[in-house]
């Protein structure tokens, strides 16, 4: 794209890529989410080629059946089906759920059509996953964009046998379904961070993980996308954002051992009849079968990475001396990456960070951290010791404890600009919590007359307005705290007049020359634009990298006219871009 010519991919840090196996060049996967092994030894694999993995209603899906040697036996896309989420049926048959046409199709092993079930009368929400049950029926989940869903059971003729909805029942967005021998439903609620055993009346019989409270400790989950109960009653959970598979037996849990490169974002697990486990190692773009000791005995797809230094990084900035300061969020730390690519932790174990969302250096050499899940702002010394902490805001209508702060900036006079995504709030405050002004909030009337939804970053502009990445509203907002007046950008206009609509912009900043740096997260791109919304440049790809496209970027930092740094959140890396024909960037990655 023409707008990309202003920036050239120059390097990255965070991933040590594995050596590619030329024999697997045809085994291309992007984001595998389901796998199963048939009685004849072939494998069914469901892959989501689309980039928008954070959306509940994504639909681009491909179902393949491959031989043990990797030869394609069935391909839904070859049948013209680009939204097909499949599951195995007896005798080599395959059921394909079409997400955009609300139908369930049946095919024999050769791809010949056997039948069709119309799902449109069952739910207005989009069908997400299907599971064939041992009772000869289908379980189907339906989801919407506000993280609510339905579950329905239909027979092979399409008759509705049972259904339950959220609300009122606590379904969340089911991403896997299994009918248990006791007639309960085991489901993984990825967006609720829990695995649930659901009774037929919609009540919870068992739960693992705390809904709405993701964490990496053994009793919590983070975006689990699949759960499976074995014949002996163990529950196996693909704990996706914690990069692990858990085995739960009664009250005890342990991590499933896998030999070789570590798992990255596993999205599916199933225990096979011989005791082997079949895993979708989505972050490594492969499906693997492991034996009882964790040895890989079968694989489809090239292993992407042999090591990852970062885990879902958020903020990045270039510090004096060329060091990169990175909020390594899901590793619960802030790190400095040296010019040789080595890293050392800035925060210490005594700091006790929990999902730090943002880290910014100060002129004093200290570091401000928006310590999100700890519900606080902290200032760290250069050696990582805690100097100051802010937890409570003293607002005009009462005290408010911080929820999940995502951004913090130091203003003139030592004031702080804090963005709290959980509270829908942007405030200017001092370290004692005395609030000078506030915008948003979740009260009956928004503070400052400005309503916000899930804001992720804020900046005070030169003219006193506040620039906000109002992520949940899909806009970049300009707000005047003094008057409550606002204006916004929801689209960016390219040079040819075409419009680019923003979706979940997680970061925005105005740099010295007036350019707006916009991270359009859900569209996997970063813009440079004017205040009027005219696009100056766009970066969406990293040509030459084994991961050639951005995937859920969360932050960008323009060091100078010749270096752009992007935190490519979902792919666990920091990217560097430079301008062709300009002097060398400060320190190539």
LINURVEN-V808986 format. One record per backbone hydrogen bond with DSSP energy under -1.0 kcal/mol. NH is the residue of the N-H (numbers start at 1). CO is the residue of the C=O. Records with the same first field share a line. If there is no record, write none. Layout:
NH->CO  CO
This chain:
4->1
5->2
7->4
8->578
10->576
11->576
13->574
16->307
18->304
24->21
25->22
27->24
28->26
33->46
34->46
36->44
38->42
41->38
43->66
44->36
45->64
46->34
47->62
48->31
53->51
55->52
61->82
62->47
64->45
65->74
66->43
67->71
70->67
73->65
74->65
76->63
80->77
81->76
84->61
85->97
87->95
89->93
93->90
94->107
95->87
96->105
97->85
98->103
99->83
103->98
104->117
105->96
106->115
107->94
108->112
111->108
114->106
115->106
117->104
119->102
122->119
123->119
126->143
128->141
131->139
133->137
136->133
138->154
139->131
140->152
141->129
142->150
143->126
144->148
150->142
151->164
152->140
153->162
154->138
155->159
158->155
161->153
162->153
164->151
166->149
169->165
171->169
175->188
178->186
180->184
183->180
185->198
186->178
187->196
188->176
189->194
194->189
195->208
196->187
197->206
198->185
199->203
202->199
205->197
206->197
208->195
212->192
213->210
220->217
225->238
228->236
230->234
233->230
235->248
236->228
237->246
238->226
239->237  244
240->238
241->222
243->240
244->239
246->237
247->254
248->235
249->252
252->249
254->247
256->245
259->294
267->280
270->278
272->276
275->272
277->290
278->270
279->288
280->268
281->286
282->280
283->264
284->281
285->282
286->281
287->300
288->279
289->298
290->277
291->295
294->291
297->289
298->289
300->287
306->16
307->16
309->14
314->327
317->325
319->323
322->319
324->337
325->317
326->335
327->315
328->326  333
329->327
330->311
331->328
332->329
333->328
335->326
336->344
337->324
338->342
341->338
344->336
346->334
347->334
351->348
357->370
360->368
362->366
365->362
367->380
368->360
369->378
370->358
371->369  376
372->370
373->354
375->372
376->371
377->390
378->369
379->388
380->367
381->385
384->381
387->379
388->379
390->377
393->400
394->433
395->398
398->395
400->393
402->391
406->419
407->419
409->417
411->415
414->411
416->429
417->409
418->427
419->407
420->425
421->404
425->420
426->439
427->418
428->437
429->416
430->434
433->430
435->394
436->428
439->426
440->447
441->424
447->440
449->446
450->447
456->469
459->467
461->465
464->461
466->479
467->459
468->477
469->457
470->468  475
471->469
472->453
473->470
474->471
475->470
476->489
477->468
478->487
479->466
480->485
484->480
487->478
489->476
492->500
493->533
494->498
497->494
500->492
502->490
506->519
509->517
511->515
514->511
516->529
517->509
518->527
519->507
520->525
521->519
522->503
523->520
524->521
525->520
526->539
527->518
528->537
529->516
530->534
533->530
535->493
536->528
537->528
539->526
542->548
545->542
550->540
554->567
557->565
559->563
563->560
564->577
565->557
566->575
567->555
568->573
569->567
570->551
571->568
572->569
573->568
574->13
575->566
576->11
577->564
578->8
582->579
